[in-house]
Amino acid sequence: MGKASYETVDFGVTKYGEKARKFILKGAGGVILEASDYGGKIVRLFTPDAKGELKDVVVGFDSPAGWDNGDPYWGCIIGRYGNRIAAGKFTLDGVEYKLPALNNAPGGIGCNLHGGARGWDAYVWDAEPFVEGDDVGIVFRHVSPDGDEGFPGKVEAKVTYTLTSANVWRVDYEATVDKATPVNMTQHVYFNFKGESGGTIEDHVLTIAASQVTPTDKGQIPTGEIAKVEGTPFDFRKGMRIGERINEANGQLEIGKGYDHNWVLDEGVMAGGKGGLVFAGALECPLNGRKLEVWTTEPCLQVYTANWASYDQRAKGGEHLSFRCGIALETQHAPDSPNKPQWPTTIVRPGETYRTTTEFRFGNA
Ligand code: BGC
């Protein structure tokens, strides 16, 4: 086993004029994680294949400009509310709040996506790297003021990345508020176990520990229905090649241009499960044996196969990103929860601490 260590380097300036840094975390188990204080963005992540050979398996860019000139969400921390809020509106304790509704799928009426025009991904966070025994990590902190992007209340957020000697990348989220407000944080890393320029992830085998999904309307807002996956292209309870059914004639797949949906985890609280840290799913590339398990305390998993990405963006190697070049496994509460009172709440109130954990456990087949 190696020794956990880190290095800090400059990462350029963001379009908002903030100076960014990058931290290169070397895990004692071999996995290497490069992350910036610019929204916690994952720049590189090296994991072992079946022979133990390391390769960078995430989509990312060499400088803040890579994110700033296109889809900004590759590999970043999302807040204050990950995923969609219908029409950018919700009512809380009798007051209606209006948020930017800039995102829209064809046929939709617009929605708030990933926190708004400038979400938490677009700020340089306070960042403190650390080594603690065999663990190496970074503590990120960000304060979002009352009224930020239309949301009520100040939020003090803390996100900790920890890379363990067992090749687990753990993400611990915490937030406290001074007024009731929705919080739904996630990590938007995209994996491609062949490397970011390795083409589509359709040959990867995906497992999702969920018997149910939340179907959406044309604007990708959950209709409120919770549907069984059985007998549909959404059944990944047994590992299945992503490309196997992704192009089938199916109304939901047409809306998302592929997979861009929220699964309700069987062991999570939304499905009536016990909750705690539960198995959410796994991803494996049969060509090289790279493997990942996702474990989370969140009730849901949004799986997005990069169907809408802006392919004029150039990845680290300088090549254009391609259709379905990565897959995001976003642990979270269900989309549009502030407008779905029947679902587990995302509202955090003063005196409470929002706390969730997600683990990306890397290994090989
Ligand atoms: C959403 C996609 C969106 C993407 C943006 C995903 O979480 O589900 O619809 O296009 O984020 O990067």
Residues whose N, C-alpha, C, O or C-beta is under 5 A from the ligand:
A	BS01	BGC	Y73 D260 Y304 W308
